């Protein structure tokens, strides 16, 4: 039975600043925690942003939703919504549907690589966009260097769209910055396989 993790979990794993932090994350938040929509902190906001992208709700309705959630979520929802809308205002995007995708490491690990949104900017450039929702933590640092494995993974897993000129991108909703990579920036596949093997090795020991 292969290990299955989400793209968000892979990004979070790579953002951890130490091996001990990565071990603790896999132990307490991934392997030791069964997924349930009821306890998915960000799921309501992800759903609303997808509704916005489909034209089902307006910017004002999205902002009102973020301001109306329970107090334990409100500050983070308002911040991430504000940063997402800054991105929208800056890129003036049209949104399009994306296909499901995953990256497999042999028969041992499957990482979901489905973008959250397809985005075409005002200049006609297509992006396969993953919104990264997270609360800032002292044991994590989200910078381009540790985002490159995730962009590389998205590149490999979404080849049909990549061949049509789409660019993998991660929108860091901590600060509203869009992170992309040119083909020359992307990692050697061996580096991605080393990351995958580390996940498997830690998983089998915890």
VMD Tcl script that draws the C-alpha trace (Angstrom):
set ca {
  {0.00 0.00 0.00}
  {1.70 3.23 -1.11}
  {2.02 6.25 1.14}
  {-0.28 9.04 -0.04}
  {0.24 12.71 0.77}
  {-1.16 15.95 -0.60}
  {0.75 18.69 -2.39}
  {0.13 20.96 0.61}
  {1.69 18.36 2.90}
  {4.72 18.06 0.61}
  {5.17 21.84 0.49}
  {4.89 21.99 4.29}
  {7.37 19.13 4.70}
  {9.90 20.93 2.49}
  {9.38 24.22 4.34}
  {10.49 22.71 7.66}
  {13.85 24.13 8.69}
  {15.30 20.98 10.27}
  {15.15 17.20 10.03}
  {13.59 17.02 13.51}
  {10.84 19.41 12.42}
  {10.16 17.26 9.35}
  {9.99 14.11 11.46}
  {7.64 15.77 13.93}
  {5.42 17.07 11.13}
  {5.06 13.65 9.49}
  {4.50 11.97 12.86}
  {1.92 14.34 14.31}
  {0.23 16.00 11.34}
  {0.33 13.46 8.51}
  {0.79 9.81 9.46}
  {-0.76 10.20 12.90}
  {-3.73 12.26 11.75}
  {-6.65 10.92 9.69}
  {-8.10 13.49 7.29}
  {-11.63 14.71 7.89}
  {-13.33 17.67 6.16}
  {-14.81 18.62 9.53}
  {-11.35 19.34 10.99}
  {-9.71 20.73 7.82}
  {-8.85 24.26 8.99}
  {-8.63 25.82 5.52}
  {-11.28 23.85 3.62}
  {-14.10 26.44 3.89}
  {-11.82 29.18 2.51}
  {-10.52 26.94 -0.29}
  {-14.12 26.21 -1.25}
  {-15.07 29.90 -1.30}
  {-12.03 30.87 -3.39}
  {-12.95 28.20 -5.93}
  {-16.50 29.61 -5.99}
  {-15.05 33.06 -6.60}
  {-12.91 31.73 -9.46}
  {-16.03 30.23 -11.04}
  {-17.86 33.56 -10.78}
  {-20.35 32.23 -8.25}
  {-19.51 34.86 -5.59}
  {-18.04 38.38 -5.71}
  {-14.94 39.86 -4.05}
  {-17.17 41.51 -1.45}
  {-18.90 38.21 -0.69}
  {-15.53 36.47 -0.32}
  {-14.33 39.18 2.08}
  {-17.59 39.03 4.03}
  {-17.26 35.30 4.39}
  {-13.71 35.59 5.74}
  {-14.87 38.18 8.28}
  {-17.77 36.00 9.47}
  {-15.98 32.76 10.36}
  {-15.45 31.78 14.02}
  {-12.97 33.95 15.90}
  {-10.30 31.23 16.06}
  {-10.04 31.35 12.24}
  {-11.00 34.93 11.45}
  {-7.60 36.66 11.58}
  {-5.95 34.06 9.31}
  {-8.89 33.86 6.91}
  {-9.05 37.66 6.55}
  {-5.28 37.88 5.94}
  {-5.20 35.08 3.35}
  {-8.28 36.44 1.59}
  {-6.74 39.90 1.44}
  {-3.51 38.52 -0.03}
  {-5.39 36.41 -2.57}
  {-7.38 39.44 -3.71}
  {-4.19 41.53 -3.96}
  {-2.98 38.87 -6.38}
  {-6.24 39.04 -8.34}
  {-6.07 42.82 -8.56}
  {-2.44 42.74 -9.69}
  {-2.80 40.01 -12.33}
  {-6.38 40.62 -13.51}
  {-6.72 36.89 -14.20}
  {-9.23 34.76 -15.98}
  {-9.65 31.36 -14.35}
  {-9.89 28.00 -16.08}
  {-10.45 24.40 -14.99}
  {-7.49 22.17 -14.20}
  {-7.06 18.42 -14.42}
  {-6.28 16.11 -11.55}
  {-2.65 15.06 -11.37}
  {-0.27 13.12 -9.15}
  {3.40 12.17 -9.01}
  {4.41 8.60 -8.16}
  {7.70 7.40 -6.76}
  {7.64 3.76 -7.78}
  {4.92 1.94 -5.89}
  {5.89 3.44 -2.53}
  {4.70 7.07 -2.59}
  {1.97 9.06 -4.33}
  {1.92 12.84 -4.02}
  {-1.12 14.73 -5.26}
  {-0.06 17.45 -7.71}
  {-3.40 18.89 -8.78}
  {-3.28 22.68 -9.05}
  {-5.98 24.53 -7.18}
  {-6.78 26.95 -9.98}
  {-5.92 27.58 -13.60}
  {-5.04 31.25 -14.05}
  {-4.56 33.26 -17.27}
  {-3.12 36.71 -16.61}
  {-3.75 39.92 -18.55}
  {-0.86 39.10 -20.92}
  {-2.26 35.68 -21.76}
  {0.21 33.68 -19.63}
  {-1.27 30.51 -18.10}
  {-0.39 29.41 -14.59}
  {-1.18 26.18 -12.78}
  {-1.76 27.75 -9.38}
  {-1.48 26.16 -5.97}
  {-2.62 28.43 -3.16}
  {-0.57 27.75 -0.04}
  {-2.60 28.48 3.08}
  {-0.69 28.35 6.32}
  {-0.12 30.04 9.64}
  {3.44 31.29 10.07}
  {5.47 29.01 12.35}
  {8.97 29.27 13.78}
  {9.99 25.83 12.48}
  {9.05 26.63 8.87}
  {10.43 28.97 6.22}
  {8.73 29.28 2.86}
  {11.26 30.59 0.33}
  {11.89 29.85 -3.33}
  {14.73 27.42 -2.61}
  {12.48 25.04 -0.67}
  {9.52 25.65 -3.00}
  {11.45 24.44 -6.07}
  {10.87 20.71 -5.32}
  {7.11 21.31 -5.32}
  {7.24 23.32 -8.56}
  {9.35 20.55 -10.11}
  {6.83 17.95 -8.95}
  {3.96 19.95 -10.47}
  {5.95 20.24 -13.72}
  {6.39 16.47 -14.01}
  {2.80 15.65 -13.05}
  {1.00 18.15 -15.31}
  {2.79 17.49 -18.61}
  {-0.25 17.98 -20.87}
  {-0.76 21.53 -19.61}
  {2.98 22.25 -19.46}
  {3.35 21.30 -23.14}
  {0.70 23.91 -23.92}
  {2.78 26.60 -22.20}
  {1.36 26.64 -18.67}
  {3.71 27.45 -15.80}
  {3.51 25.83 -12.33}
  {3.13 28.47 -9.60}
  {2.58 28.64 -5.87}
  {0.85 31.64 -4.32}
  {2.17 32.10 -0.79}
  {-0.82 33.50 1.05}
  {1.35 34.45 4.03}
  {2.55 37.42 1.98}
  {0.70 37.34 -1.36}
  {3.84 36.52 -3.38}
  {3.60 34.37 -6.50}
  {6.49 31.91 -6.76}
  {7.34 30.50 -10.19}
  {10.41 28.93 -11.74}
  {11.95 28.96 -15.19}
  {12.82 25.55 -16.71}
  {16.48 26.15 -15.79}
  {15.52 26.69 -12.12}
  {13.73 23.36 -11.79}
  {15.46 20.51 -10.02}
  {17.11 17.43 -11.40}
  {14.59 14.56 -11.03}
  {17.10 12.79 -8.77}
  {16.74 15.57 -6.17}
  {12.98 15.09 -6.12}
  {13.47 11.34 -5.76}
  {15.80 11.94 -2.79}
  {13.06 14.00 -1.12}
  {10.57 11.21 -1.79}
  {12.92 8.61 -0.32}
  {13.39 10.72 2.80}
  {9.63 10.83 3.33}
  {9.43 7.05 2.94}
  {12.37 6.46 5.30}
  {10.91 8.71 8.00}
  {7.41 7.28 7.53}
  {8.63 3.70 8.01}
  {10.47 4.62 11.22}
  {7.76 6.56 13.05}
}
mol new
graphics top color blue
foreach p $ca { graphics top sphere $p radius 0.5 }
foreach p [lrange $ca 0 end-1] q [lrange $ca 1 end] { graphics top cylinder $p $q radius 0.2 }
display resetview
